[in-house]
Amino acid sequence: MANANKLTLFIVVFMLAGILSGAVIHSWASPGVVTAWADNITLLTDIFLRLIKMVIAPLVFSTLTVGIMRLGETSTIGRVGGKAMLWFISSSVLSILVGLFVVSLEQPGSGLNLAIPLEATDTGLAVSGMSLKGFLTHTIPTSIAEAMANNEILQIVVFSMFFGIGGASLGEKFNAPLVAALDVVSHIMLKVTGYVMYVAPLAIFAAISSVIATQGLGILLNYASFIGGYYLAIVLTCLVLLAVGYVVLKKEVFRLVSMLKDPVLVAFTTSSSEAAYPKTLEQLTKFGCSRNIVSFVLPIGYSFNLVGSMVYCSFASMFIAQAYNIHLSFAEITVLMLTLMLASKGIAGVPRSALVVLAATIPSFNIPVAGILLLMGIDHFLDMGRSAINVLGNGIATAMLARNEGLLEEEPELVEQEA
């Protein structure tokens, strides 16, 4: 635990250093120096994220396949998977409702009184594939090698599930050598992740410093109402998740949150929930969750349990409607939220995925897509909250399912020390 506390300390220190250095450079340096700093310092962040992505594909495949094979019968796989999907849908609805409640109460877009543009605006977001047909065809990989090369998490999950179920159907006598081999691969990948995490504080420093140097601290003040309301919705959603987690896990939910602080911080400061995946998997196992449950539920959660994106989509879509004085009926809001929820599934790993979903969805409800341009300048700061709560939500969901299946040990670290 000492190493974990050191990592948390380093992350916080380097984050504050990034804010300070970015503010100083933005205030005192020439535009050329600011541009050069922002372009070059982000190399550290790029290296870190590439190192993490290097680990993701083999880690997801090996852990998910092993988890499914060790779960055994297909009935067990179906039961656990069904419970997981039920909770993912429920948590999406809860997070949407929280976002709607806060944005309706605060009305951050009211008073802007923007004129609806006569012509369509190009946001630069790739939305052509955001349809039911596009989603379904994108879900099924044509090649697992291509899916791994492109880090398509959902496609890797689909292949791994078929592969794992096929292996489980052969029985332990035949699949035991493969399970053992893949288990070794997963442990190696986790060890590699431990080495990669040494780079995290530097990457976080670079990411924060670059944004502040380019945009300045003023960008936070200019959008204070929107950002404040959005993060209030994020905090309230966290409290809802913790309340549900407390019902299932009791006081253990607080120990879980304590153990997840590092991956949540990494996700928050890098704006990438992917960057926190390996550490989240490791911490959930240390918490006492069965490795089989963690290996099975967590990858699926990364594709379907995007509670942060749901808060953002509900909050941002209504903000844009308010800015253009567009009044939606209760039925229209309901259909809009359901559409956003369905469109968001499986978008993990897509650059600016929440913005892409918004750009693809809101025009159907006569909300100008140009409104997204209001948010693109601060999207990095919004994505920080989205990524962090996604990690927390997936961690709580996995622990609850482990407890529900009777596969959660009570404080395994203490048990090991006593032994």
N, C-alpha and C positions, 0 to 999 in steps of 0.2 A: 504493500500500500504506500510505502514511502516513495517509490518511484512514480506512482500515479499522482501523488500530491506534488512532486517536483514538476511533473509535466504540466499540471494545471497552473502552477505558479509561473512557469516559463511562458505558457500561452498568454496568461493575463498580462504579464510584464511586457512581452513583445507586442501585444495588441495595443497597449497604452503607448508604447514607444512608436508604433506605427502611426497612431493618431497624432502624436506630438510632432514627429518628423514631417508628416504630410502637411500639417498646418503651417509649420515653419517654412517649408519649401514653397507652399502656395502663396504665402504672404511676402516672402523676401526674394525669391528667385525669379529670374526672367522667364518669359513663356517658353523659350527654347530649352532652358534647364529643366523646367517642370515637365515638359514633354519627354525629354531624354530620361529623366528620373523615372517617370511613370512607365515608359516603354521598357527600360532595362531592369528595374527592380522586380517587375512581375515575372522575370525569368525564374526567380526562386519559387514563386507560387506555381508556375507552369511545371517546373521539375517535380515538385511535390505531388501535384495532381496526376501527372503522368506516371509517377512511381506507384501511386495508389491504384490507378486504373490498370496498371500492369498486374496487380495482384487480384483485382476483382473477379475476372472471368474464371481463372482456375480455382479460386476460393469458393465462389458460388457453386460452380459445377461439382467440385469434390464434396463440399459440406452438404449440399442439398441431396445429392445422389446417395451419399452415405446415410443421411438422416432418413430418407425414404426407405432404403433397403433395410435399415435396422428397425424401422417401425413395423416391418413384417407384412401382415395381411393387408390386402387392398382395402378391406373394410375399415381398418384402423386409419389408413391414409385418407380415405374418403371422409371419415368422421372428423379427424383433426383439421383437414382442409376445409370442410364445411363450416366448422366452428370459426376458423380463421376468417373466412370470407364473410360470414355473418357479422363478426365484430368489425371488420374493415368497412363494410357498408354502413353499419350503425355509427361508427366513429366519424365517417365522412358526413353523415347527416347531422350529427351533433356539432361538428366544427362549422358546417355551413350555417346552422341556426345561430351559433354564437356570432359569426361574422355579420350575419344579417341584423341581429339584435343591436350590435354596437354601431354599425353604419347607419341604421335607421334612427338610433337615439342621438348620435352625434351630428349627422348630416354634414360631413366634411366637404361635400361638393356643392352644397347650397350656397348661393350668393355669387358663384363664379359666372353664371349666366352666359355661357359660351354659345356662340351661334353654330348651328348645325352646318357643317361644310357641305357645299353643293356637289363637290367631286370627291371620289374615293381617295383616301390617303394611303400611300405606301409606307408601311411601318418597318419594312425590311425583315419581317418574320415569315418563316416558311410555314404556311398553313394549308397548303394544297392537299396534304395527306390526312388532315383532321376530319375524317368521316368514318362512319361505321365500317364501310368496306375497307377503307385505308387502315383502320385500326386492326381489323381482323386479319387482313393479309400481312400486316406488319408483325402481328403476334407470332405467326408460324414461321420458323426459320427455314430457308431453303438449304442452308448449310450451317452446321454448327461451327465450322471453322470461321466462316464469315461473321457469324454472330459474335464469336469470341474476339475476332479481330476488331470489330466495331464496338465492342463492349455493350452490346444490346442485352441489357439485363433480363427483360421480359422474355426474349427469345431463348436465352440461356436457361431461364427457369422452366420454360415449356419443354425444351429438349431434356433437361435434367429430370423432370418429373416423369416423362415417358421412359427414359433410360432407367431411372430408379425403380419405377413400378414394374418394368420388364425384368429387372434384376431380382426384385423382391419375389416375383412369381416363380422364380427358379428354385427358391429355397436356400437356406443357409449353407447346405452342403456344396452348392455350386458357386454361390456369390461371395463366400467368405474371403477367398484370396483377393478379389477385386475390392471388397469393402476395406480390407486391411491396407491395401495399396493406396486407395484414395484417402483413407484416414491419415496416412503418413503425409500425403500431398497437402492436405488441409493444415496439418500441424506445421509443415515447412512454410506454407504461405503465411500463417500467423506469425511465425518467427521472423520472416522477411518483413512483415508489417511492423513488427517491433523496431526493426532497424530504420524503416522509413519514417516512423513517428519522431525520430530524432530531428528530422528536417522540419517538422510541423511548426514550431515557434517562428522560425525564419520565414516560412511561407506565409504565415499569418501576418507577420510584420510587413512583408512586401505587399500583400493584398490590401491591407488597410491603408498603408502609407500611399500607395499609388492612387487609390480612389480619393482620399482627402487632398492630396497634392493637386490633383486635376480639378476636382469639384469645389474644394474648400469646405470648411465647417458650415458655411452659410447655407449649403444645400439642405442641411438638416433643419435649419430654422425656417427656410422658405416653405417647407412641406410639413411643418411641425404638427398641424392639426391632423393631416392624413396619417403621418407616421405614428403620432401618439395614439390615435384611435385604432390603427392597425395593430400596434403592439399591445394595446389593452385587450383586443380580441384574442391575440396570441396567448397572453397571460391567462385570460379567462378560460380558453380552451385547455391550457395546461392544467388549470385547477379542476376542470371537468374530468379530464383524463385521470388525474390523481385521485379524485373522489371515486370514480368507477374502479380504479386500481385498488383503492383502500377497501372497497367492499369485498374484493376477491382476495387480496394479499394481506389485508390488515396493516399492521405497523411495518411489515417488511417492505411496503412500497417506498418508504422513506430511505431505507438502506439501498433499494434499487436505484432511486434517483441519485443518491450519493455516488454510487458506483458508475452511473452513466454520465457523470458531469464532464469527464474528459471527452468522450465522443460527441456529446452535445456541444461543448465549447469548440471543438474542431469543426463541426458542421456549421456552427454560427459564424465563426471567424473566417472560414474559407468559402462560405456560401455553397457548400457542397455536402449533401448527405452521403454521397458515395464515399467521400474521404473518410467518413466515420464508420463505414460498414465493418471493416475488419475489427476495429477496437470495440464496437458494439457487440459483435458476436463473441469476442473474448470475454467481455465483462458480464454478459448474460450467463455464460457458462460458469464463470467464477461465482456469480450470484447464487447458483444452484440449479438453474434450469437444465433439464436433460439436453445433452448436446444434440440428440436426434431431433428434439422439438425445435431447438434454436436453428439448427441447420435447415429444417423444413419450413418453418414459419417466417423467419427473418427475410429470406430472399423474396418470398411472395409479398410480404409487407412492403418491401422497397418498390414493388411495382403497383400495388393496389391500395396501400394504406398511407396516402399522402394528405394527412390532416392539415398540414401547413398550407399546402396548395389550395385546399378547400376553403380555408379561412380567407386566404388572399383573393381567390376568384370571386367569392360572394361579396367581400368588402369592396374590391376594385370595380366590379361590374356595376354595383349600385352607386359607387362614387362617380363613375363616368356618367351614368344616367342622371344623377343629381346635377352634375356640372352643366349638362345640356338641357336641364329642366324637362326631362322625359319622365313621365309618370307611368309606372307599370302597375297593372292590376295584380291582385293576389294570385290569380291563376297564371298570369304571365311570369311573375316572379318564381312561382313553383316550378313551372316548366323550364325556365332559365336555369335554376339551381340544379334540377335533375340532369339537364343537358350538360352543364359544366362538370357535374360529378362523373357522368359516364365518359365524357371526353377526356377527363384527366387520367383515367386508368391506363397504366402501362406507359406513361410518359417519362418515367425516371430516366435520367441520363440525357434527355433532349435539352439542348441549350435554351435557356429562358423558357422552360416548358410551360410554366403558368401563364406567361404572356402569350405564348403560342395558342394555348387553349382559349384564352380570352379573345384573341384576334380571330379565331375560327368560329367562335360561338356568338358573340354579341351582335354582329351584323344581322343575324336572323331575327333579332328582336328590335330592329330599327335603332340600335344604339351605335353611334358613329365609332368606327374602329380608330379614328383619329384621336379619340380620347386616351388611347393607350400611350400616345406620345407624352402625355402629362406625367406618366409614371416611369417611363424608360430611364429618365435621368437618375431616379432614386431606386431603381430596381435592385441594385446590388445590396442596398441596406434592407430592402424588403425581403430579398432572398435569404438573407442571414437568418431572419426569424422563421421563414418557411422551412429551411433546412434543419434548424435546431429542433423544432417541434416535431418534424417528421421522424427524427431519430428517437426522441423521447416517446412518441406515440407507438413506434414499432417495438421499442424495448418493453413498454408496459404491456402491450398486446401479447408479446411472446411469453412474458412471465405469467400473465393471467392464464393463458392456454396451458402452460406447463403445470400450474397449480390445479387447473380444472381436470387435467389428465392424470393427476397424481404423480407427476414427474418433476417435482420441485423439491430439492433438498432444503433443509433448514440450516442456514448459515454454514455451508460446507467448509469454509475456511477455518471456523472455530472448531469444527469436528476434527479436521485434519490436525490442528494444533494439539488438541487433547489427546489424539491417538499417538 
